Amino acid sequence: MQECPNKLLEQVQDTIRLKDYSYKIEKSYIDWIRRYIFFDDKRHSKDMESAEIEAFLTHLAVKENVTASTQNPS
């Protein structure tokens, strides 16, 4: 029997640990990803377009008062 690939959050967690990021960073990344997944009703990212991403970022800025610097990936 073929082994199932890890779920997305497990893959992210494994990658973060390989890069030796802090536990706090790991939890933060996992939380942001989880929030995004649930914001779009668990739809797969391959089925989404930039409008959904923009809607999530707008939601963060307007409804949750998240600053733009927090949303900057660089």
DSSP file (Angstrom, degrees, kcal/mol; ACC not computed):
  #  RESIDUE AA STRUCTURE BP1 BP2  ACC     N-H-->O    O-->H-N    N-H-->O    O-->H-N    TCO  KAPPA ALPHA  PHI   PSI    X-CA   Y-CA   Z-CA
    1    1 A M              0   0    0      0, 0.0     2,-0.3     0, 0.0     0, 0.0   0.000 360.0 360.0 360.0 136.6    0.0    0.0    0.0
    2    2 A Q        -     0   0    0      1,-0.1     2,-0.2     0, 0.0     0, 0.0  -0.572 360.0-116.5 -80.6 138.8    1.3    3.5   -0.9
    3    3 A E        -     0   0    0     -2,-0.3    -1,-0.1     1,-0.1     0, 0.0  -0.528  29.2-117.6 -75.4 138.0    1.8    5.9    1.9
    4    4 A C        -     0   0    0     -2,-0.2     3,-0.1     1,-0.1    -1,-0.1  -0.497  31.1-109.9 -73.7 141.8   -0.4    9.0    1.8
    5    5 A P        -     0   0    0      0, 0.0    -1,-0.1     0, 0.0     6,-0.0  -0.356  42.7 -92.1 -67.6 154.0    1.4   12.4    1.4
    6    6 A N        -     0   0    0      1,-0.1     2,-0.0     2,-0.1     5,-0.0  -0.282  45.0-103.7 -62.7 150.9    1.4   14.7    4.4
    7    7 A K     >  -     0   0    0     -3,-0.1     4,-2.4     1,-0.1     3,-0.3  -0.293  39.2 -97.5 -69.6 163.2   -1.4   17.2    4.6
    8    8 A L  H  > S+     0   0    0      1,-0.2     4,-2.6     2,-0.2     5,-0.2   0.899 122.4  47.6 -51.5 -51.8   -0.6   20.8    3.8
    9    9 A L  H  > S+     0   0    0      1,-0.2     4,-2.4     2,-0.2    -1,-0.2   0.848 111.6  51.4 -65.1 -32.3   -0.1   22.0    7.4
   10   10 A E  H  > S+     0   0    0     -3,-0.3     4,-2.6     2,-0.2    -1,-0.2   0.889 110.0  50.0 -68.1 -38.4    2.1   19.0    8.2
   11   11 A Q  H  X S+     0   0    0     -4,-2.4     4,-2.3     2,-0.2    -2,-0.2   0.916 112.0  47.5 -64.6 -43.0    4.2   19.8    5.1
   12   12 A V  H  X S+     0   0    0     -4,-2.6     4,-2.7     2,-0.2     5,-0.2   0.933 112.1  49.9 -62.5 -45.9    4.6   23.4    6.2
   13   13 A Q  H  X S+     0   0    0     -4,-2.4     4,-2.3     1,-0.2    -2,-0.2   0.915 110.8  49.4 -60.0 -44.6    5.5   22.4    9.7
   14   14 A D  H  X S+     0   0    0     -4,-2.6     4,-2.2     1,-0.2    -1,-0.2   0.913 112.3  48.2 -60.6 -43.4    8.1   19.9    8.4
   15   15 A T  H  X S+     0   0    0     -4,-2.3     4,-1.8     2,-0.2    -2,-0.2   0.913 110.7  50.4 -65.0 -43.4    9.6   22.6    6.2
   16   16 A I  H  <>S+     0   0    0     -4,-2.7     5,-2.0     1,-0.2     4,-0.3   0.912 111.7  48.5 -61.0 -42.7    9.7   25.2    9.0
   17   17 A R  H ><5S+     0   0    0     -4,-2.3     3,-1.1     1,-0.2    -1,-0.2   0.878 108.1  53.9 -67.4 -37.1   11.4   22.7   11.3
   18   18 A L  H 3<5S+     0   0    0     -4,-2.2    -1,-0.2     1,-0.3    -2,-0.2   0.859 108.2  50.5 -62.9 -34.3   14.0   21.8    8.6
   19   19 A K  T 3<5S-     0   0    0     -4,-1.8    -1,-0.3    -5,-0.2    -2,-0.2   0.482 112.7-125.7 -82.1  -2.4   14.8   25.5    8.3
   20   20 A D  T < 5 +     0   0    0     -3,-1.1    -3,-0.2    -4,-0.3    -2,-0.1   0.845  47.6 167.4  61.9  37.6   15.2   25.6   12.1
   21   21 A Y      < -     0   0    0     -5,-2.0    -1,-0.2     1,-0.1    -2,-0.0  -0.392  42.1 -90.2 -74.7 161.0   12.7   28.5   12.6
   22   22 A S     >  -     0   0    0      1,-0.1     4,-2.3    -2,-0.1    -1,-0.1  -0.264  29.2-115.0 -70.1 159.2   11.5   29.2   16.1
   23   23 A Y  H  > S+     0   0    0      1,-0.2     4,-2.6     2,-0.2     5,-0.2   0.865 117.4  56.3 -60.6 -37.7    8.5   27.6   17.6
   24   24 A K  H  > S+     0   0    0      2,-0.2     4,-2.1     1,-0.2    -1,-0.2   0.912 108.0  46.8 -62.9 -43.7    6.8   31.0   17.7
   25   25 A I  H  > S+     0   0    0      2,-0.2     4,-2.8     1,-0.2     5,-0.2   0.921 110.9  53.1 -63.4 -44.3    7.3   31.5   14.0
   26   26 A E  H  X S+     0   0    0     -4,-2.3     4,-2.5     1,-0.2     5,-0.2   0.940 110.7  45.9 -56.2 -50.1    6.0   28.0   13.3
   27   27 A K  H  X S+     0   0    0     -4,-2.6     4,-2.2     1,-0.2    -1,-0.2   0.882 112.5  51.6 -62.9 -38.5    2.8   28.6   15.2
   28   28 A S  H  X S+     0   0    0     -4,-2.1     4,-2.4    -5,-0.2    -2,-0.2   0.938 111.2  46.0 -64.4 -48.0    2.4   32.0   13.6
   29   29 A Y  H  X S+     0   0    0     -4,-2.8     4,-2.4     1,-0.2     5,-0.2   0.921 113.2  49.7 -61.0 -45.1    2.7   30.6   10.0
   30   30 A I  H  X S+     0   0    0     -4,-2.5     4,-2.5    -5,-0.2    -1,-0.2   0.902 110.8  50.7 -61.9 -40.9    0.4   27.7   10.8
   31   31 A D  H  X S+     0   0    0     -4,-2.2     4,-2.5    -5,-0.2    -2,-0.2   0.923 110.4  48.5 -63.5 -45.0   -2.2   30.1   12.2
   32   32 A W  H  X S+     0   0    0     -4,-2.4     4,-2.1     2,-0.2    -2,-0.2   0.912 113.4  47.3 -62.9 -42.3   -2.1   32.4    9.2
   33   33 A I  H  X S+     0   0    0     -4,-2.4     4,-2.6     2,-0.2    -1,-0.2   0.923 111.9  50.2 -64.9 -43.8   -2.4   29.4    6.8
   34   34 A R  H  X S+     0   0    0     -4,-2.5     4,-2.4    -5,-0.2     5,-0.2   0.905 109.5  51.4 -61.1 -42.2   -5.3   28.0    8.8
   35   35 A R  H  X S+     0   0    0     -4,-2.5     4,-1.9     1,-0.2    -1,-0.2   0.905 111.0  48.1 -62.1 -41.3   -7.1   31.4    8.8
   36   36 A Y  H  X S+     0   0    0     -4,-2.1     4,-1.5     2,-0.2    -2,-0.2   0.922 110.3  51.6 -65.8 -44.0   -6.7   31.6    5.0
   37   37 A I  H  <>S+     0   0    0     -4,-2.6     5,-2.7     1,-0.2     6,-0.4   0.928 114.5  42.2 -59.0 -47.0   -8.0   28.1    4.5
   38   38 A F  H ><5S+     0   0    0     -4,-2.4     3,-1.5     1,-0.2    -1,-0.2   0.796 105.3  64.2 -74.1 -27.7  -11.1   28.7    6.6
   39   39 A F  H 3<5S+     0   0    0     -4,-1.9    -1,-0.2     1,-0.3    -2,-0.2   0.897 107.9  42.3 -60.6 -39.3  -11.7   32.1    5.2
   40   40 A D  T ><5S-     0   0    0     -4,-1.5     3,-1.7    -3,-0.2    -1,-0.3  -0.050 121.9-104.1-100.4  31.5  -12.3   30.5    1.8
   41   41 A D  T < 5S-     0   0    0     -3,-1.5    -3,-0.2     1,-0.3    -2,-0.1   0.841  71.4 -62.3  51.8  41.2  -14.4   27.6    3.1
   42   42 A K  T 3 <S+     0   0    0     -5,-2.7    -1,-0.3     1,-0.2    -4,-0.1   0.712  87.3 161.8  62.0  24.2  -11.6   25.1    2.7
   43   43 A R    <   -     0   0    0     -3,-1.7     2,-0.2    -6,-0.4    -1,-0.2  -0.460  46.5-103.7 -71.5 148.4  -11.4   25.5   -1.0
   44   44 A H    >   -     0   0    0      1,-0.1     3,-2.0    -2,-0.1     4,-0.2  -0.511  23.5-126.7 -73.6 140.2   -8.2   24.3   -2.7
   45   45 A S  G >  S+     0   0    0      1,-0.3     3,-1.6    -2,-0.2    -1,-0.1   0.776 106.8  66.5 -60.5 -27.6   -5.9   27.1   -3.7
   46   46 A K  G 3  S+     0   0    0      1,-0.3    -1,-0.3     3,-0.0    -2,-0.0   0.726  99.5  53.3 -66.8 -18.4   -5.7   25.8   -7.2
   47   47 A D  G <  S+     0   0    0     -3,-2.0    -1,-0.3     2,-0.1     2,-0.3   0.378  99.0  83.9 -93.9   2.9   -9.4   26.7   -7.6
   48   48 A M    <   -     0   0    0     -3,-1.6     2,-0.2    -4,-0.2    -8,-0.0  -0.700  59.1-157.0-109.2 158.5   -8.8   30.3   -6.5
   49   49 A E    >>  -     0   0    0     -2,-0.3     4,-1.2     1,-0.0     3,-1.1  -0.645  44.0 -84.0-121.3-178.9   -7.8   33.4   -8.2
   50   50 A S  H 3> S+     0   0    0      1,-0.3     4,-2.8    -2,-0.2     5,-0.2   0.779 120.8  68.1 -60.9 -27.1   -6.2   36.7   -7.1
   51   51 A A  H 3> S+     0   0    0      1,-0.2     4,-2.2     2,-0.2    -1,-0.3   0.884  99.6  49.3 -60.9 -38.2   -9.7   38.1   -6.2
   52   52 A E  H <> S+     0   0    0     -3,-1.1     4,-2.0     2,-0.2    -1,-0.2   0.884 111.4  48.8 -68.4 -38.0   -9.9   35.6   -3.3
   53   53 A I  H  X S+     0   0    0     -4,-1.2     4,-2.4     2,-0.2    -2,-0.2   0.930 112.0  48.7 -66.0 -45.0   -6.5   36.5   -2.0
   54   54 A E  H  X S+     0   0    0     -4,-2.8     4,-2.6     1,-0.2    -2,-0.2   0.887 109.3  53.4 -62.0 -38.9   -7.3   40.2   -2.2
   55   55 A A  H  X S+     0   0    0     -4,-2.2     4,-2.4    -5,-0.2    -1,-0.2   0.898 109.4  48.6 -63.1 -40.1  -10.6   39.5   -0.4
   56   56 A F  H  X S+     0   0    0     -4,-2.0     4,-2.4     2,-0.2    -2,-0.2   0.932 112.3  47.4 -65.4 -45.6   -8.7   37.8    2.4
   57   57 A L  H  X S+     0   0    0     -4,-2.4     4,-2.2     2,-0.2    -2,-0.2   0.889 112.8  49.4 -64.3 -38.5   -6.1   40.6    2.7
   58   58 A T  H  X S+     0   0    0     -4,-2.6     4,-3.1     2,-0.2     5,-0.4   0.916 109.2  52.8 -64.4 -42.8   -8.9   43.2    2.7
   59   59 A H  H  X>S+     0   0    0     -4,-2.4     4,-1.8     1,-0.2     5,-1.3   0.916 109.7  49.0 -57.2 -44.4  -10.7   41.1    5.4
   60   60 A L  H  X5S+     0   0    0     -4,-2.4     6,-2.6     3,-0.2     4,-0.5   0.928 116.0  42.7 -62.1 -44.6   -7.6   41.1    7.5
   61   61 A A  H  <5S+     0   0    0     -4,-2.2     4,-0.3     4,-0.2    -2,-0.2   0.910 126.1  30.0 -69.6 -43.1   -7.1   44.9    7.2
   62   62 A V  H  <5S+     0   0    0     -4,-3.1    -3,-0.2    -5,-0.2    -2,-0.2   0.936 130.5  28.7 -86.2 -50.6  -10.7   46.0    7.6
   63   63 A K  H  <5S+     0   0    0     -4,-1.8    -3,-0.2    -5,-0.4    -2,-0.1   0.818 132.8  29.6 -85.0 -32.0  -12.3   43.4    9.9
   64   64 A E  S  <<S-     0   0    0     -5,-1.3    -3,-0.2    -4,-0.5    -1,-0.2   0.370  95.5-128.6-113.2   4.2   -9.2   42.3   12.0
   65   65 A N        +     0   0    0     -6,-0.3     2,-0.4    -4,-0.3    -4,-0.2   0.841  44.6 166.7  53.1  40.0   -7.1   45.4   11.9
   66   66 A V        -     0   0    0     -6,-2.6    -1,-0.2    -9,-0.1    -2,-0.1  -0.735  35.4-120.7 -85.3 131.3   -4.0   43.6   10.7
   67   67 A T    >>  -     0   0    0     -2,-0.4     3,-0.9     1,-0.1     4,-0.8  -0.309  15.5-117.1 -73.2 156.5   -1.4   46.1    9.5
   68   68 A A  H >> S+     0   0    0      1,-0.2     4,-0.7     2,-0.2     3,-0.7   0.838 112.8  62.2 -60.8 -35.4   -0.1   46.0    5.9
   69   69 A S  H 34 S+     0   0    0      1,-0.3     3,-0.4     2,-0.2    -1,-0.2   0.812  99.4  55.8 -64.3 -28.4    3.5   45.2    7.1
   70   70 A T  H <4 S+     0   0    0     -3,-0.9    -1,-0.3     1,-0.2    -2,-0.2   0.804 107.4  49.8 -69.8 -29.7    2.2   42.0    8.6
   71   71 A Q  H << S+     0   0    0     -4,-0.8    -1,-0.2    -3,-0.7    -2,-0.2   0.564  84.3 104.7 -86.5  -9.8    0.8   41.0    5.2
   72   72 A N     <  -     0   0    0     -4,-0.7    -3,-0.0    -3,-0.4    -4,-0.0  -0.630  55.3-161.9 -78.3 116.2    4.1   41.7    3.4
   73   73 A P              0   0    0      0, 0.0    -1,-0.2     0, 0.0    -4,-0.0   0.640 360.0 360.0 -74.8 -13.1    5.7   38.4    2.5
   74   74 A S              0   0    0      0, 0.0    -2,-0.1     0, 0.0     0, 0.0   0.475 360.0 360.0 -93.3 360.0    9.2   39.8    1.9
